[in-house]
Amino acid sequence: MKLTINGETKEVDVEDDTPLLWVLREQLGLTGTKYGCGIALCGACTVHIDGVAQRSCVLPVSAVRENQKITTIEGLGVQQFHPVQEAWAEIDVAQCGYCQPGMIMAAASLLAQNPEPTDEEIRSEITNICRCGTYPRVLEGVKRAAQRMASTQKAGGSNEQA
């Protein structure tokens, strides 16, 4: 099976029902995507499929078509940090950090689809679980990233993901 991951085509030999998470971690060594609950509730396993946040722990690899683009945390902001990554670092969102790759991926997907989300939209769309309770900083980080993206747009820059 061929997959396009972080801009590169990879060939993997796995069972069709293997969750994408395990293909990423075990077959390809992309360990930034985390295992949390295994039932798509916590969001630690969030990746992008064609720019849309997906929970990879319950997504069989066979559900991903060859022409779809998978982006993991390793592929986000490769040439320069994504505005979400910048905001996260500026205000020190992470505490233990385990859930943060999934949080960052969820936030980046939200902002790609809704560049000016309200607090309520952020809360309803970013449903990832943070055991450390950094939710207020996540909210602030998303808002700060949205502001950064808006100012980049006005300056004529690009906010494309890698």
N, C-alpha and C positions, 0 to 999 in steps of 0.2 A: 504494500500500500504506500502511495506517495502522499506526503503532506507538505504544505508550504508553511514553514514556521520561522518567524522573525526574518522573513525575506529570503530564506533558503529552502530549497526542496530537499526533503529528507525521505528516505525509503525505510520503512519499518516492516518487520515480519512479526505480526501479532494476531491474536484472535480478534475477530470483528467486534466482539462484545467487551473487549478490554477498554476500561475507562481512559479517556484522553489523558487524564492526570497521570496515570501510571506509564503511559507511553512517553509523556514528556519527562517525567522524573527518572524512570528506570531504563528506558530504551535510549533516551537522548541526553540524559544527564542535566536537564534543565530543572534544577532543584529549587528555583525561586518560587515556583508555584507550589503551594503547601497543601498537605493533607490535613484536614481538620476533623470533619464529622463523617464524611463519606455518604451523606444523604442530601447534599446541596443546600444545607441550611446556613452554615457559618460563613461561606464565601472565601475562605482561605485559598481555595483552588481556582479563583476567578482568572480567566484569560479572555482575550478578545477573539471572536470569530467574525471576520470581516468588520471589525470595529465595534462589535456589540459584545458586552460583557456576558460571559457564559460560565457556569459552574462546571468545571471539567471533571469532577469526581463522579458524576453520574452520566456524563455524555460519552456514549460508546464511540470509539474512534471511527467506526464505520458510518456514523452520522455526519462526519465531516467530509465534505466532497473535496476532490483533488484540487479544484480551482478556488477553494476558499482559503483565506489567509488567516493563519493563527498567529496571534501576538501574545507572548508571555511577558512577564515583568523584565526578563533579560532583553527583550526586543523593544521595550518602550523607552524612548529617549536615548537611542544609541549614540547619535551624533552630538546631541546636546540633551541635557535633562529636559524631560517633559515639564510643562508648568506645574503639574500636580506634584511631581517629584521635588521641584524647587520649593514649592510652598510647604511641603511636608518637612523638608530640611530646615527651612527658615524658622518655622514655629515649633519644631521638635515634636511632631505629632506622635510618633511612635514611642511606646514605653518598652514593652518587651520586644515588639517588632514582628512577632510571628504572623499576625494577621495582616500586616501592612502591605505586602505585595498584592494581596487580593483587594484590599481597600483602595489602593492606588489604581489598580486596573478598573475597578468599579467606578471610581471618581472620574478617571479619564474618559471612559465610555459615556458616562452621564454628560460631561461637559462637551463632548463631541456632538451629542444629540440635542443638548439643551445648554447653550453657552451662558445663560443667565438664570440659573435655577433659584427658586425661593428656598428659604430654610426648610419649609415643609416638603418641597419637591426633593431636596437633598435627603432629608430624613426618610422619605418614602421610597426613594430609589436606591440609596446605599443601605442595604439591609444586612451587610456583613456584620458578623459578631466580633467584638473586641473584648476579650476577657479582662483586659486591664482598664476598660472603661474610658478610652480616649475619645469618646464621641464628641464632646465639645470641641476638641482640637481638630477632629476630622471635619466637622462642620466649618470651622474657621479655615482649614486648609483648602477645602473645596471652594469656598468663597474667594479666598486669596488667589487661587489658581484661575478662577473665572475672571477676576480683575486683571490678572497678568495676561491672560489670553485675549481679553478685550483690548488692552492697551497695545499688544503686539499686532492685533488685527488693524487697529487704527494707524499704526506705524507702517503698515504694509508688509509685515512679516508673515511667517507661516507657523501654524501650530500642528502640522502634520505629525503623526506618529511614525516611528521607524517601522 
